[in-house]
């Protein structure tokens, strides 16, 4: 690999001006991470975690850091409207908070929702641990870059026992600008004991652009908390989106995650889940659909630590044209996590001879009395099912669409929000290859 300083991507962002907070420990942390990023540069495919996602093309691009006009760019709110999602809303355009597009009036009792900048201004010390929390992932170039340059983000807290009825909508919108931009956001989300929240994380586009966005977030569920999280990604077809999320569950906490990865040119999400407390439960459902020359990479790592914890993960991939998908599903049952029940399934369809999906299931068990199962398949549509549909008078193109749609919709069947489920199902049908 070239020296990092000679790589255009590293050179353009390694010398970026740091956001000044006036908080000594935060400014020092940002300087430290930017220096480390400038020295180490981007990972290459010799690193196991990036084996199937080459960053050579990204490394040759130069980005301006931030968008000075983001606060005044004209945005049509139809770009992020979702049926069944009419609760509090926080909107960022090219990484900049937009109060005029957000809905923060009359927040329900027990909910705190604000931009990170505002929370730091009010009282930075409670956020100190969270903003330094990704130290174990310091080797990740994009975590370093985000820690250095993220000037804003989301702070969301639900008080113990509070049950927030309306879904909270977090919107991250990419909008056209002069040149190519990089923007970065940092999130801290916490649900107190016995709290309940429905959260919709929405990545959308207000027009075509080729920006880079990085997002790093921590979600903590205290004992008995319940989170229903929908992550819907439909970024601009030329954009790059790199996310790193850490989810930690306390005793008897429950998290249900539904993921749709549809947009972007280069998309990666590292999702690390720790079932720390006894009886914690995680359910993940996801679908990724790369087409054209899209590259979508999901890295799911689940660690069972408490007694009698449960995880159930069902993921689907569909690749067409020259699209490439990557899925790594790793389950680790740590010593002492007796009684764990873990299952993971990843099934994939290739609809073109040039499409590719690399899937890598992993399972490590270091405890007793454990139930665990994992599996992955990559194949094509069932010819017998196609023949059956065609024998009933259904044209080939429509038969293929019916089978592919049923294959993908399985991940949405248990989404509780009926209006949102119907809308996302319709979008899947639109995105299906013709």
C-alpha positions, -999 to +999 in steps of 0.1 A: +000+000+000+012+035-007+023+058+020-009+073+035+002+109+029+004+102-008-031+087-010-055+115-023-083+105+001-060+106+031-043+138+020-076+157+015-091+147+049-059+142+069-053+180+068-089+190+075-096+217+100-109+201+132-142+212+147-134+234+177-155+226+207-136+246+234-137+214+255-101+204+263-105+166+265-126+165+233-103+187+212-073+166+224-092+134+214-099+148+180-063+158+173-051+124+184-075+105+161-068+127+131-030+122+135-035+085+138-057+084+106-031+105+087-004+080+096-022+047+091-044+056+061-071+033+047-072-004+052-066-028+023-078-062+014-049-079+033-069-071+064-094-098+071-122-074+080-118-057+046-110-088+025-140-084+002-142-046+001-114-029-018-110+008-011-086+016-040-111+037-059-122+056-028-085+062-019-081+081-052-108+106-045-105+139-028-132+154-006-138+188+009-147+184+046-181+197+055-207+218+036-208+255+045-241+260+027-259+230+041-280+251+065-296+270+036-300+244+009-335+241-004-349+207+006-383+191-003-396+174+028-411+147+005-375+133+002-378+118+037-415+115+044-425+080+056-460+067+063-465+056+099-436+077+111-450+110+125-433+114+158-403+136+168-378+141+140-342+152+138-329+160+103-293+165+091-284+177+056-249+168+045-241+163+081-255+197+093-285+199+117-316+216+102-340+229+128-364+240+101-368+205+088-369+188+123-398+183+146-387+188+182-416+208+197-436+192+225-414+161+230-432+134+249-424+130+286-393+110+292-377+117+258-346+138+253-337+144+216-312+170+205-281+176+183-248+166+198-235+201+196-263+214+218-258+186+243-221+193+246-229+230+251-252+222+280-231+197+298-203+178+281-191+157+310-219+130+308-209+124+272-172+120+278-173+082+283-195+076+253-175+097+229-143+078+239-160+045+239-148+032+206-112+029+218-112-009+210-119+000+174-091+025+171-076+005+143-106+012+121-097+041+098-132+054+095-138+053+133-107+074+136-118+098+109-152+101+125-139+106+160-117+134+146-141+153+123-176+146+136-188+181+146-224+170+154-247+140+157-276+127+177-281+125+215-313+105+223-322+094+258-353+077+271-359+080+309-364+048+329-399+034+326-409+058+298-427+043+268-425+065+237-455+057+216-447+076+183-416+065+163-386+088+165-374+096+130-337+103+124-330+116+089-296+118+072-300+135+039-274+139+011-279+169-010-261+182-042-234+207-036-204+222-054-178+194-055-176+162-035-180+165+003-173+144+033-195+147+064-194+129+097-219+124+126-216+108+160-246+093+179-252+085+216-285+067+223-296+053+257-328+037+269-332+036+307-345+006+327-379-006+314-380+021+287-395+015+252-388+032+219-395+028+182-367+043+162-365+049+124-330+056+110-334+069+075-306+076+050-320+093+019-310+116-010-323+150-021-307+146-055-277+129-071-243+135-055-211+116-047-205+126-011-190+105+016-208+101+050-194+084+081-216+077+111-205+061+144-230+054+171-235+038+205-269+024+216-273+012+252-303-006+265-305-008+303-322-037+321-357-045+306-356-018+279-372-025+245-360-010+212-377-015+178-352-001+153-358+002+115-328+012+094-337+022+059-309+032+036-317+047+001-287+070-004-278+086-038-265+060-063-231+077-064-225+083-027-204+064-002-217+056+033-196+040+061-213+033+095-200+017+127-226+009+154-224-007+188-254-020+206-253-032+242-282-049+259-287-052+297-306-079+315-339-088+299-335-060+273-349-067+238-338-052+205-355-058+171-337-045+141-351-044+105-326-033+079-331-024+042-299-015+023-309-003-012-289+028-022-253+041-024-223+032-045-201+020-017-219+011+015-206-006+046-221-011+081-202-027+110-228-036+136-215-051+169-240-063+194-232-073+230-258-093+250-243-084+283-272-090+307-289-122+316-320-130+294-313-103+268-327-109+233-318-097+199-337-102+166-322-089+133-339-090+099-321-075+069-320-074+031-294-059+008-299-054-029-268-043-049-272-037-086-254-018-113-219-015-098-231-011-062-211-026-034-229-032-001-210-047+028-226-057+062-205-069+091-227-083+119-209-095+151-230-108+180-214-116+214-234-135+240-221-127+274-250-131+299-269-162+309-298-175+288-294-148+261-310-152+226-302-140+192-321-147+160-309-132+127-324-136+092-307-119+063-313-119+025-292-107-003-301-101-040-274-091-065-280-082-101-259-068-130-224-062-116-236-056-081-215-071-052-227-079-017-207-089+013-222-104+045-203-115+075-223-129+104-203-138+134-217-152+167-195-156+197-208-173+229-184-162+256-173-182+286-200-182+312-228-174+288-245-207+295-280-213+281-274-191+251-296-197+220-282-183+188-292-187+152-282-169+120-293-175+084-281-157+053-296-167+020-286-150-013-297-148-049-276-140-079-297-127-108-268-121-132-237-140-142-216-110-133-231-104-098-213-116-067-221-121-030-195-132-005-209-145+027-190-157+057-209-172+087-188-177+119-196-194+152-175-197+183-188-213+215-170-212+248-199-220+271-221-250+281-257-260+274-258-238+243-281-240+213-265-225+181-271-228+144-258-208+115-258-212+077-255-194+044-264-201+008-257-184-025-277-195-056-302-187-083-340-187-084-356-222-082-362-234-118-390-257-106-408-228-090-403-207-121-416-236-143-447-239-120-455-202-123-450-201-161-472-232-165-500-211-149-496-185-176-474-161-158-447-145-180-411-152-172-402-117-161-432-115-138-425-149-124-390-140-115-402-108-099-428-127-078-402-152-065-376-126-058-401-103-040-413-131-018-377-140-010-370-104+002-403-096+019-397-123+045-375-099+065-404-074+069-432-098+080-427-092+117-423-054+115-449-041+139-456-007+122-481-018+095-481+015+075-443+015+074-442-022+066-465-017+036-445+013+023-411-005+026-426-036+009-437-014-020-402+001-023-387-034-024-410-042-053-398-011-071-362-019-065-364-054-077-346-061-110-368-060-140 
